[in-house]
């Protein structure tokens, strides 16, 4: 046995021992999280691997993503899979918000369950109930017991839309044995770009293919036409500064920009869509401290002429706000988070502004910003200048949006290749269960 293999077994043993030591408090932790709205109290059994309903007949593909972003990225693949005769799709995730969104957007023959906690007994309960024919893990979900117990049960698996940041890579390098054990279980890792593929290879993945991002193949974000009409009627012809998917530390910058532009853009409405809707109250307090009139969408409010800041702290409505604006600043980029997906804006023809921290979507941002010829900002002053320019010259924003949309279309193709791999893996060894 190599030193790396031995180290991997030791790391796994320590991981499992830690979970056993924490076992007495796991139930309390889940209950506490439920009291804070971070778990669904009616569905805690699912966290222990207990099936919410009987397993459907025929082939079952299990797709696991951490939260909203991963699950939404997988939706086009899910839709294509269920269109295949006698295939059902089980989607698992960790968060309440992703569960709510999947309940709204999953097609017939696809359903959601919360992923089991990463303890062997819970994972085994889950696998014994669902008996999936194939497991697809989305982006970077590398839970040791979940992956290794899936392998032990004889279930083929793949890592799709694979993403690994430089920071995560450095972390896994300190546990190379564990990384090799996990990544080598996958039939294939379908990487979003060449840098990610190289990191996966170095950490021990057996087969890696570069196919691009599933997010480039996503359908345009949906919109409730009645809600959109009501919102358009409320805002009229006011200039819009949309800050989408913001993170802590960025809302202050956005509000500083709004202060600076108030006298230069009469009637300016700044819309802040926090990445995590529960932060709406915090952003409201910040806005009030800046001297703004503010309302929150979660209170069923619309922005009248006196409102300066509109906090869109609801789920599943980003498509509405992208359609209301000519351009959007994408958050997670002025703080070292790695950026948020810009393709949802680009696919709707909206110009994209972003900060310097976009490693999570490096090749996508390079393509979009290269096509636009602008959009990267490094400070509040630069963001202010871009918002002012695009607000004064809306035709320029429309032109940039058209260039970004064309660049986005060229990035598509990952869906076809992922579906092809999924079909091949199913056909070459996964067996149907009656």
Backbone torsions as a table, in degrees:
resi	resn	phi	psi	omega
1	UNK	NA	132.7	180.0
2	UNK	-70.6	159.6	177.1
3	UNK	-59.6	-37.2	-178.9
4	UNK	-66.3	-41.4	178.2
5	UNK	-64.8	-42.8	178.9
6	UNK	-62.4	-41.1	179.0
7	UNK	-65.1	-36.2	178.2
8	UNK	-64.4	-43.0	178.8
9	UNK	-65.1	-39.3	178.2
10	UNK	-64.2	-44.3	179.8
11	UNK	-61.9	-42.1	179.1
12	UNK	-64.9	-41.8	178.7
13	UNK	-60.6	-42.3	178.4
14	UNK	-65.7	-39.6	179.1
15	UNK	-61.4	-47.0	-178.9
16	UNK	-68.4	-35.8	177.7
17	UNK	-64.2	-39.4	178.3
18	UNK	-62.9	-41.0	178.4
19	UNK	-64.0	-40.8	178.3
20	UNK	-63.4	-40.3	-179.9
21	UNK	-64.2	-31.5	-178.4
22	UNK	-88.4	-4.6	-175.4
23	UNK	-50.4	-42.4	-177.6
24	UNK	-61.2	-21.7	-176.3
25	UNK	-106.1	-2.6	-177.4
26	UNK	-61.8	-47.4	-179.8
27	UNK	-60.6	-42.8	178.4
28	UNK	-62.5	-41.2	-179.1
29	UNK	-63.0	-42.7	178.4
30	UNK	-63.4	-41.3	179.1
31	UNK	-65.3	-40.6	178.7
32	UNK	-64.0	-43.9	178.0
33	UNK	-61.7	-37.2	177.9
34	UNK	-63.6	-37.7	179.4
35	UNK	-67.7	-22.1	179.2
36	UNK	-97.8	6.2	179.5
37	UNK	80.8	10.0	-178.6
38	UNK	-95.2	-5.1	171.9
39	UNK	-136.6	155.8	174.8
40	UNK	-89.7	110.9	-175.4
41	UNK	-60.3	-27.3	179.9
42	UNK	-78.1	-8.3	-174.4
43	UNK	-125.9	24.1	-179.1
44	UNK	-65.9	-26.5	177.3
45	UNK	-57.4	-33.1	-179.4
46	UNK	-63.1	-31.0	178.8
47	UNK	-67.1	-20.1	176.8
48	UNK	-96.2	9.4	175.4
49	UNK	86.7	10.0	-178.6
50	UNK	-85.9	130.2	-176.2
51	UNK	-66.7	138.1	179.9
52	UNK	-76.7	-24.8	177.5
53	UNK	-158.0	170.5	-175.8
54	UNK	-62.6	153.3	175.6
55	UNK	-69.1	133.4	178.1
56	UNK	-71.5	158.7	177.4
57	UNK	-71.1	154.7	175.2
58	UNK	88.4	-166.2	-177.6
59	UNK	-71.9	141.6	178.6
60	UNK	-128.8	120.2	174.5
61	UNK	-101.0	127.5	179.3
62	UNK	-102.8	125.5	178.1
63	UNK	-119.4	124.9	-179.8
64	UNK	-118.1	127.3	173.2
65	UNK	-132.2	152.2	-174.4
66	UNK	-63.7	-51.9	-171.6
67	UNK	-149.5	-152.1	-172.9
68	UNK	-59.0	-49.7	-174.3
69	UNK	-58.6	-46.0	-178.7
70	UNK	-67.6	-41.3	-179.6
71	UNK	-66.9	-41.2	178.8
72	UNK	-65.3	-39.7	178.3
73	UNK	-59.6	-32.8	-177.5
74	UNK	-83.1	-10.7	-174.7
75	UNK	-56.0	-45.9	179.0
76	UNK	-60.1	-37.4	177.5
77	UNK	-67.1	-41.5	178.5
78	UNK	-59.7	-45.5	-179.0
79	UNK	-61.4	-38.9	179.7
80	UNK	-71.3	-37.0	-179.5
81	UNK	-65.5	-44.0	-176.9
82	UNK	-72.4	-17.7	175.1
83	UNK	-72.2	-17.3	176.8
84	UNK	-75.5	139.1	-175.2
85	UNK	-56.9	127.8	170.8
86	UNK	62.9	30.0	174.2
87	UNK	-112.1	128.3	172.3
88	UNK	-109.0	156.6	179.5
89	UNK	-126.5	126.5	172.6
90	UNK	-101.1	123.5	178.2
91	UNK	-108.7	127.8	174.4
92	UNK	-118.5	151.3	176.4
93	UNK	-155.6	177.4	-175.3
94	UNK	-100.5	-21.6	-165.8
95	UNK	-112.9	152.4	178.2
96	UNK	-63.9	-40.4	-178.3
97	UNK	-64.0	-39.7	178.6
98	UNK	-67.5	-36.3	177.7
99	UNK	-63.1	-42.5	179.7
100	UNK	-64.3	-42.3	-178.6
101	UNK	-68.1	-40.0	179.0
102	UNK	-65.2	-35.9	177.4
103	UNK	-59.4	-31.8	-178.9
104	UNK	-83.5	-32.1	-165.4
105	UNK	-115.3	-9.3	179.6
106	UNK	-70.3	140.8	178.6
107	UNK	-77.5	170.1	173.7
108	UNK	-56.1	148.3	-178.7
109	UNK	73.3	10.5	171.5
110	UNK	-127.0	143.7	-176.5
111	UNK	-150.4	161.8	-174.5
112	UNK	-112.7	143.8	168.0
113	UNK	-141.6	147.2	174.8
114	UNK	-67.5	141.2	179.4
115	UNK	-68.1	145.3	177.4
116	UNK	-69.0	152.8	172.7
117	UNK	-58.8	153.5	-172.3
118	UNK	-82.9	59.8	174.9
119	UNK	-120.2	140.6	-170.3
120	UNK	-57.6	-41.2	-177.9
121	UNK	-65.2	-39.5	179.1
122	UNK	-66.8	-43.6	179.5
123	UNK	-64.0	-40.9	179.6
124	UNK	-66.1	-38.7	174.6
125	UNK	-57.5	-46.4	-178.4
126	UNK	-60.6	-50.5	-176.8
127	UNK	-67.6	-36.4	179.3
128	UNK	-65.6	-33.2	-179.7
129	UNK	-77.5	-48.3	-170.2
130	UNK	-88.5	-29.1	179.0
131	UNK	44.0	57.6	-178.2
132	UNK	-66.4	150.2	176.4
133	UNK	-83.8	-23.2	-178.8
134	UNK	-155.7	140.0	177.8
135	UNK	-117.5	128.5	178.2
136	UNK	-118.2	117.0	178.8
137	UNK	-99.7	130.1	-170.6
138	UNK	-98.5	128.6	171.0
139	UNK	71.7	-82.1	-172.7
140	UNK	-148.5	31.8	-177.6
141	UNK	-85.9	94.8	-175.3
142	UNK	-116.9	70.1	175.7
143	UNK	-85.6	119.8	-171.6
144	UNK	-55.7	-54.0	-177.1
145	UNK	-66.2	-38.7	179.9
146	UNK	-59.4	-44.8	-176.4
147	UNK	-75.5	-45.7	-175.4
148	UNK	-72.0	-35.3	176.4
149	UNK	-70.0	-31.4	174.5
150	UNK	-63.1	-44.8	177.1
151	UNK	-62.5	-44.4	-178.1
152	UNK	-63.2	-28.3	179.0
153	UNK	-81.3	1.1	178.2
154	UNK	79.5	19.6	-178.7
155	UNK	-94.9	124.1	178.1
156	UNK	-71.1	148.6	-176.2
157	UNK	-144.4	161.0	176.5
158	UNK	-146.2	152.5	172.5
159	UNK	-101.2	114.9	-174.8
160	UNK	-111.8	155.9	-176.7
161	UNK	50.9	37.1	-168.1
162	UNK	-62.0	135.0	-179.7
163	UNK	-138.2	136.8	173.7
164	UNK	-147.3	114.7	-179.4
165	UNK	-72.4	163.8	176.9
166	UNK	-59.8	-38.9	179.5
167	UNK	-63.9	-45.8	178.0
168	UNK	-63.7	-38.6	178.8
169	UNK	-60.4	-45.3	179.3
170	UNK	-62.1	-38.2	178.3
171	UNK	-64.8	-44.2	179.9
172	UNK	-69.6	-26.2	176.8
173	UNK	-62.7	-26.9	178.0
174	UNK	-79.0	-7.6	176.3
175	UNK	-134.9	54.3	-172.4
176	UNK	-61.8	-36.9	-179.4
177	UNK	-62.9	-44.8	177.4
178	UNK	-64.1	-44.0	180.0
179	UNK	-59.3	-43.9	-180.0
180	UNK	-63.0	-42.6	179.4
181	UNK	-59.4	-42.1	-177.6
182	UNK	-73.1	-51.0	-174.6
183	UNK	-68.1	-30.0	-179.1
184	UNK	-72.8	-10.7	176.9
185	UNK	-75.0	-21.7	-174.2
186	UNK	-78.7	137.1	172.9
187	UNK	-60.6	-37.6	179.7
188	UNK	-159.3	150.3	170.4
189	UNK	-114.6	118.8	-178.0
190	UNK	-97.8	100.5	-170.6
191	UNK	-87.1	149.3	-179.8
192	UNK	-74.5	-30.7	-179.4
193	UNK	-155.6	176.4	-173.4
194	UNK	-66.5	-38.1	-179.9
195	UNK	-63.8	-43.0	178.2
196	UNK	-63.8	-42.8	179.5
197	UNK	-58.8	-43.5	-179.7
198	UNK	-63.5	-41.2	178.9
199	UNK	-63.2	-42.4	180.0
200	UNK	-65.0	-40.6	177.1
201	UNK	-59.8	-46.9	-177.2
202	UNK	-63.8	-28.2	-178.8
203	UNK	-89.6	-1.3	171.7
204	UNK	113.0	8.9	176.7
205	UNK	-64.1	140.1	-176.0
206	UNK	-76.0	-47.7	-178.1
207	UNK	-135.8	126.7	-178.3
208	UNK	-128.3	132.8	175.7
209	UNK	-122.5	139.4	175.8
210	UNK	-95.1	114.4	-176.2
211	UNK	-128.8	-0.6	-178.0
212	UNK	90.7	-172.4	-174.4
213	UNK	-102.6	134.5	174.2
214	UNK	-59.3	-26.1	-176.8
215	UNK	-65.6	-21.6	177.1
216	UNK	-73.4	-17.1	-179.3
217	UNK	-101.3	2.7	-176.8
218	UNK	-68.0	146.4	173.1
219	UNK	-68.2	155.1	176.1
220	UNK	-54.2	143.8	179.6
221	UNK	-55.7	138.3	-178.6
222	UNK	-72.3	163.9	177.1
223	UNK	-146.5	142.5	171.5
224	UNK	-82.9	109.9	-173.0
225	UNK	-61.0	-36.7	179.1
226	UNK	-67.1	-42.2	178.6
227	UNK	-65.6	-38.4	178.9
228	UNK	-65.2	-42.3	178.8
229	UNK	-62.0	-41.6	178.8
230	UNK	-64.1	-40.3	-179.5
231	UNK	-68.0	-43.4	178.7
232	UNK	-61.3	-39.4	179.0
233	UNK	-64.1	-35.4	-178.4
234	UNK	-71.8	-37.6	-174.8
235	UNK	-89.0	-22.0	179.2
236	UNK	60.1	-129.1	-177.1
237	UNK	-104.3	17.5	-178.8
238	UNK	-62.1	144.0	172.5
239	UNK	-68.2	143.0	-175.3
240	UNK	-118.4	130.3	169.3
241	UNK	-112.9	106.8	-177.4
242	UNK	-101.1	122.4	174.4
243	UNK	-113.2	108.8	-171.8
244	UNK	-106.0	141.7	175.9
245	UNK	57.6	47.7	-179.1
246	UNK	-78.0	154.9	179.0
247	UNK	-120.0	162.2	176.7
248	UNK	-53.2	136.6	-176.9
249	UNK	98.2	-21.4	178.0
250	UNK	-95.5	-30.8	-179.4
251	UNK	-60.1	-38.2	177.9
252	UNK	-61.8	-40.3	179.4
253	UNK	-66.3	-44.3	179.0
254	UNK	-60.1	-42.8	-179.9
255	UNK	-67.9	-36.3	175.9
256	UNK	-63.1	-40.0	177.0
257	UNK	-63.9	-42.1	179.4
258	UNK	-62.6	-38.8	176.9
259	UNK	-61.5	-47.9	-176.7
260	UNK	-65.3	-28.8	-176.1
261	UNK	-93.4	-6.2	-173.3
262	UNK	-58.4	-40.9	-178.7
263	UNK	-83.3	-20.6	-177.0
264	UNK	-89.1	-25.2	-179.9
265	UNK	-127.2	82.3	-178.5
266	UNK	-56.3	133.6	179.1
267	UNK	84.3	3.6	-177.5
268	UNK	-55.1	130.7	172.5
269	UNK	-111.9	119.1	177.1
270	UNK	-97.3	122.2	179.4
271	UNK	-107.1	121.8	178.0
272	UNK	-111.1	121.0	177.3
273	UNK	-110.5	97.4	-178.1
274	UNK	-67.1	145.2	177.6
275	UNK	-58.3	-36.2	178.2
276	UNK	-117.4	110.7	-172.6
277	UNK	-57.0	-27.3	-178.2
278	UNK	-64.4	-10.1	179.0
279	UNK	-84.1	2.6	-177.9
280	UNK	-54.6	-42.5	-179.4
281	UNK	-63.8	-40.9	178.9
282	UNK	-63.6	-42.1	-179.5
283	UNK	-68.5	-34.7	175.9
284	UNK	-60.1	-45.0	179.3
285	UNK	-63.4	-40.2	176.8
286	UNK	-62.1	-42.3	-178.9
287	UNK	-64.0	-42.5	177.8
288	UNK	-63.1	-38.8	179.5
289	UNK	-65.7	-25.4	176.6
290	UNK	-84.2	-1.1	178.0
291	UNK	86.6	18.7	-177.3
292	UNK	-94.5	154.8	165.0
293	UNK	-86.8	130.1	-169.6
294	UNK	-140.7	145.5	171.2
295	UNK	-137.4	160.9	-179.1
296	UNK	-116.7	137.9	179.7
297	UNK	-66.9	-29.1	179.6
298	UNK	-64.0	-15.6	175.3
299	UNK	-96.1	15.5	179.8
300	UNK	62.3	29.2	-178.9
301	UNK	-94.0	147.8	170.2
302	UNK	-112.7	151.2	-177.2
303	UNK	-81.0	111.1	173.9
304	UNK	-82.1	-175.6	-171.9
305	UNK	-64.3	-21.1	-177.9
306	UNK	-87.5	-11.2	-174.3
307	UNK	-81.9	129.8	178.2
308	UNK	-93.4	-41.2	-173.6
309	UNK	-122.5	127.4	177.8
310	UNK	-116.0	117.1	-178.1
311	UNK	-97.2	112.0	-177.2
312	UNK	-92.4	75.3	-174.6
313	UNK	-98.1	54.3	176.0
314	UNK	-126.7	169.7	-179.9
315	UNK	-100.1	144.5	169.0
316	UNK	75.6	17.5	-177.8
317	UNK	-117.5	12.0	-177.7
318	UNK	-60.9	-32.4	178.1
319	UNK	-59.5	-33.7	178.0
320	UNK	-64.7	-45.3	-174.2
321	UNK	-75.1	-33.3	173.6
322	UNK	-63.0	-37.6	-179.9
323	UNK	-70.6	-24.8	-178.2
324	UNK	-81.0	-17.8	-174.6
325	UNK	-114.0	160.8	175.1
326	UNK	-91.4	-21.9	-178.7
327	UNK	-150.7	163.9	-178.7
328	UNK	-146.2	138.7	168.2
329	UNK	-87.9	129.1	-179.8
330	UNK	-98.7	123.0	-175.9
331	UNK	-77.7	-172.3	-174.1
332	UNK	69.6	14.8	-171.9
333	UNK	-126.0	-20.3	172.9
334	UNK	-90.6	-9.2	169.9
335	UNK	-118.1	156.5	-174.7
336	UNK	-76.3	64.6	177.3
337	UNK	-100.5	-30.5	179.9
338	UNK	113.5	-1.6	176.4
339	UNK	89.6	161.9	176.0
340	UNK	-116.7	163.3	-174.9
341	UNK	-60.9	116.0	179.4
342	UNK	-87.8	-8.9	-173.4
343	UNK	-68.5	-29.1	179.0
344	UNK	-62.4	-37.9	176.0
345	UNK	-73.3	-46.0	-177.2
346	UNK	-62.9	-38.5	-179.3
347	UNK	-64.5	-21.4	176.2
348	UNK	-97.4	10.4	176.1
349	UNK	75.6	27.0	179.8
350	UNK	-101.1	131.7	176.3
351	UNK	-62.6	146.4	-174.9
352	UNK	-114.3	131.0	170.0
353	UNK	-113.5	144.0	-179.4
354	UNK	-153.1	158.2	174.8
355	UNK	-83.2	-168.3	-175.1
356	UNK	-80.5	-17.5	-172.4
357	UNK	-96.2	89.9	-176.0
358	UNK	-131.9	31.2	-176.1
359	UNK	-63.0	-26.6	-179.8
360	UNK	-64.1	-24.7	-177.4
361	UNK	-136.2	44.5	-169.6
362	UNK	-55.7	-55.0	-175.9
363	UNK	-66.0	-33.3	178.8
364	UNK	-66.9	-47.7	178.3
365	UNK	-64.3	-39.2	178.6
366	UNK	-59.1	-41.7	-179.5
367	UNK	-68.1	-46.4	-177.5
368	UNK	-67.1	-49.0	-177.8
369	UNK	-69.3	-31.6	175.1
370	UNK	-63.3	-40.3	178.3
371	UNK	-69.2	-41.1	180.0
372	UNK	-69.6	-34.7	-175.9
373	UNK	81.6	3.5	179.5
374	UNK	-167.9	176.0	175.7
375	UNK	126.2	-15.9	179.1
376	UNK	-86.6	126.5	177.2
377	UNK	-125.4	152.9	-176.2
378	UNK	-121.9	-1.9	-175.6
379	UNK	-158.4	170.6	176.1
380	UNK	-61.7	-38.0	-178.6
381	UNK	-64.6	-41.7	179.6
382	UNK	-69.6	-39.0	176.9
383	UNK	-63.2	-42.4	178.8
384	UNK	-59.1	-43.7	-178.4
385	UNK	-63.6	-41.2	-179.2
386	UNK	-69.7	-41.1	178.7
387	UNK	-63.4	-42.2	178.8
388	UNK	-62.9	-47.0	-178.2
389	UNK	-60.6	-47.5	-175.8
390	UNK	-74.2	-24.2	176.8
391	UNK	-76.7	-38.6	178.8
392	UNK	-73.0	-31.4	-177.9
393	UNK	-121.2	73.9	-177.8
394	UNK	-59.7	-29.2	178.1
395	UNK	-63.1	-34.7	177.8
396	UNK	-66.1	-39.0	177.4
397	UNK	-63.7	-42.4	178.7
398	UNK	-62.0	-41.4	-179.6
399	UNK	-64.6	-42.8	177.6
400	UNK	-63.0	-40.9	179.0
401	UNK	-61.2	-39.2	178.6
402	UNK	-65.2	-39.9	178.1
403	UNK	-66.1	-41.1	178.4
404	UNK	-65.2	-39.2	178.6
405	UNK	-63.6	-40.1	178.2
406	UNK	-64.7	-40.8	178.4
407	UNK	-66.2	-38.5	178.7
408	UNK	-62.2	-41.7	-179.4
409	UNK	-61.2	-33.7	-179.4
410	UNK	-71.7	-17.7	-178.8
411	UNK	-85.4	-7.3	-175.2
412	UNK	-72.6	166.9	178.6
413	UNK	128.6	-17.7	-178.5
414	UNK	-65.1	-31.9	-178.3
415	UNK	-62.7	-47.7	-179.2
416	UNK	-59.6	-43.7	-175.9
417	UNK	-72.7	-35.9	177.3
418	UNK	-66.8	-43.1	178.5
419	UNK	-62.6	-40.6	179.1
420	UNK	-62.0	-45.1	177.8
421	UNK	-62.5	-43.0	-179.9
422	UNK	-60.0	-46.2	178.2
423	UNK	-60.5	-43.6	-178.6
424	UNK	-63.7	-41.7	-179.7
425	UNK	-67.0	-41.5	177.8
426	UNK	-60.9	-43.1	-174.4
427	UNK	-74.8	-29.7	-172.0
428	UNK	-88.2	-3.5	179.2
429	UNK	-173.5	-26.0	-179.9
430	UNK	-69.5	138.0	-175.9
431	UNK	-112.1	141.6	179.0
432	UNK	-70.0	146.2	178.4
433	UNK	-118.9	129.3	-179.9
434	UNK	-75.8	NA	NA
